[in-house]
Amino acid sequence: MLYKYSTQRLGVLIPLLGILLIGCENKEKKAPEKTAAAQADASKLPVDIIVAQEEQLNQEEAVVGTMMPYREVSIVSELPQKITQVAFKDGSYVRQGDVLYKLNDADIRSRLKQIGAELKLAQLSKNRLNNLLKTETVRPQEYDEAVMRFQSLSAQQDLLQVELAKTVIRAPFSGKIGISKVHLGAYVTPGAGLVTLQDQSSIKINFSVPEKYLPLIQTGGEVRFTAELSDQEYSATIIATEPGLEAQTRSLQVQAIARNTDGKFRAGLSAKVYFHVSNKGATGIMVPTEALAPGEKGYSVFVIKSGVAKPKAVTISNRTETDAVITSGISAGDSIIVSNMLRLGDGTPVKAVVSK
């Protein structure tokens, strides 16, 4: 009986041992395969990618401009005279025609009185000789001399009237007056600046545009701008451009105008001007600037093809500090590599670890 029982146990154990041996053999065969696969996967360079998507472009370029008053003039005297009155308050608003300065006019008025008296006498003499000429009592030459005398005195009177008018200096237009550089009793000379007057009802913004954007700048076009005082955006209309470009910077000087209803803006303030640089309906692919690889003939990007990195030359329409717009070279759906750029080369095995 013992023999039979032992034989039965052996009959059960032998198949079990065979199964175990086969299982171990299969594990030994699969282990090298998994190890090789893991090593191959570990040798691939991990990279972040984005999937290229074509989108409508609405790009803007930002340039720095300078605000200028709508009109500005330096008030000067046309006569060498002493100031007898300053008729405005520094920094106030004046209207067109308001008196700003009065100059000494005593000598001009005295000369006018003298000329007026001589003119009356010359007119009497002219009339008398005219009557005598009709009776041929005097020669025509005497009458002609009397007429010329009268006309000369009349011209001198007109000249003095003009000089008298120049002793009152008025505002040529409405605006804000500055700080007077001269005061009561000062002697002024012709052409010397007395005070500055600015019309700030509107402000002009002067800014320069690179030559590549010339087709986008049109008179009557709209631009947006912000001032240093706040981030609020305002609109301005392009009113003029210089006929030619600046030779050194290859840029075009542009002037735009905007209303200054609340008087927020002043001449000399800086303005950040934004204008569209993409045509209506234009499309492109936006990528981070770190995805660009510079080369001798421009920029390229790396895309993933069959598990390896492949460079593709691209055309860029615009670039900022953070993004660039690609208009040709890649297609929607391409996997663009955006990290580990310095370690990439043509054919480098890569593995996408993050999709953005």
Summary of the structure (lengths in Angstrom):
residues: 356
radius of gyration: 45.5
end to end distance: 75.6
largest distance: 190.5
contacts: 979
relative contact order: 0.18
helix: 31%
strand: 40%
